[in-house]
Amino acid sequence: MSGLWGCFDEFNRIDLEVLSVVAMQVESITAAKKRNDQFFSFPGETVLINLVPTVGYFITMNPG
C-alpha cells in the first residue's frame, strides 16, 4: 500500500489468464489516478487501497 514503480517487460508474452487479471488491475489504478481518487479497489474486491499519486508503471510489448 505504498507507492511503487513497476516495469512489465514483454507484457504480451504473459499467459492470457494472467494478462487479463493484470490488465484489469492496471486499468483500476489508471482510472483512479485520472479521477484523483485517494482510495481504490481492484475489480471484485471490497478492500480499499490507499492510492499514492506518484505510483507509476511501464509496460513494454514485443512485436509479433
Secondary structure, 3 states (H helix, E strand, C coil): CCCCEEEECCHHHCCHHHHHHHHHHHHHHHHHHHCCCCEECCCCCCCCEECCCCCEEEECCCCC
